[in-house]
Amino acid sequence: LEEIMAYSKVCKAYFTFMELLMRNHPAVLVELGTPVLHHICNSLQSGLKCHEVAVSSQCAAALEHLASFHFRQMTDEGDGPIKQQFQAHLAREPELFSSQLAILLNMIVFEDCANQWSLSRPLLALILSNEAFYKNWKDSVLAQQANMPQKQQKLVEAFDKLMNDIQPNLDAKNRDKFTQNLTLFRHEVKVMF
């Protein structure tokens, strides 16, 4: 992974391949062993942190495909083999998706990112499929402001607005509404920090 990240052309080609693979063949990825899927997710984490906007946007797109596929599998009423494999992966690696969620939330809330829209796309699927982790992350951010009650209250209101009118699905209208809410959330939070 270090060598992939060290060479710009290789890095771009690798993450383009990852995005295409996750868009067109996510079930194949799920059928791989947990260490392989974990390595792929770690590589996406590295790509998200990349200072090159094209690479981090490509990683966000790849993660969106994988997270959306995961969410659809988990909300599907059936108990097919892909759903069982996902559950087995998460039993072995519980932080498989939550670590990406933490990175994206920290980047969008606390960093200046030129590709906020791209980074926001996988967030809804990650939040919906990792609700407990999202709540813990939100609570930890709020707890850091415990000594400033006014700031903490404004943060609570901002977090409430973030999920305002958001349904537990990945329909295009719902995604667009979440992206709009996220933009407003980011502006409100940036003023506070």
Summary of the structure (lengths in Angstrom):
residues: 193
radius of gyration: 16.9
end to end distance: 33.4
largest distance: 49.2
contacts: 573
relative contact order: 0.10
helix: 78%
strand: 0%
